[in-house]
């Protein structure tokens, strides 16, 4: 399978090149030249397959012959070794729990798959692979744990100071080994801009072997399609066919993966993107004007994105046709008070403790059903375990949080972090003064 840039449809690179050079020089994003159509028999009988079998079938379709089947199967089965269960709260409303991986967030799917793909392609190289990632919360923790100890790789995570939760910060800053954390005196958008600038810096790319672990990397996006198919398989097993997915959306990689799954043949009635007050996409769908603004801090911090990177991929999939996109995608925005009310409602009505991002997806599903009643399953995505957000969840609700195994492993570890102003030259200097060859680093 070849991949092109959303800014240059004539460009063609291999999957390996798209993974390692995650941001094309023309500043577009990589997409598969042909979105593969899965066998209709497989879709009709999807409930007969395990999660890993489904994931492998999809991975094989989108990667093609770039990785031999046996190697790809080993990668998929190693990366996707935890569940993503659908749990019904009522006959018409269900939650897809995506927080059963090691960092307790949906980003484990992409981070673990990508780390193993990169490890596979770089196993024989001599130069260290430098992975850069900007995070507004959960991405960094998932990438840190996904790459921790992966030979020949080094991860540098940039996160906005004071704008991630305590648990999230622990996951970013207390790993050591091949994981480094930079606390940036700015917003997530500032962190993301620094990373993008690094990828477009000729000198830096000459000196270092850079790649990205943000959802701009195609290897992060592709495995996120897996759990949409798996959710549908679970619904099919219960005799349901019509589904609406409501997705908490910040950088729009998660819902972008869902739309990609739809393009591959997944039967979905509609997608609903729930955002916080960073409402660039809801405003675009309403007015037709794409007007990104500086991000605002909210209690759903992983969604504090003013200019979502993956939106260009979504537009590309729909040929820049807003009206065609609106037939499949709706979007609603909610402020912090509404988000808190959503968490309270989930707890009072269903005894379900949800993080603020999950609450926004729940509210978005409700908003869509109010306007579009019908016989379908509303599945809202729970993207992070509530244990990660003690500051955002009311105390009377948080006391009922059941901590997953390993949630408190960071408590006794020492924080290792470097503070950084929003200054590209300082960031560039930091990267250039790191050791560059894997053999030297492995001796440290």
Order of alpha helices (4+ residues) and beta strands (2+ residues): beta-beta-alpha-beta-alpha-alpha-alpha-beta-beta-alpha-beta-alpha-beta-alpha-beta-alpha-alpha-beta-alpha-alpha-beta-alpha-beta-alpha-alpha-alpha-beta-alpha-alpha-beta-alpha-beta-alpha-alpha
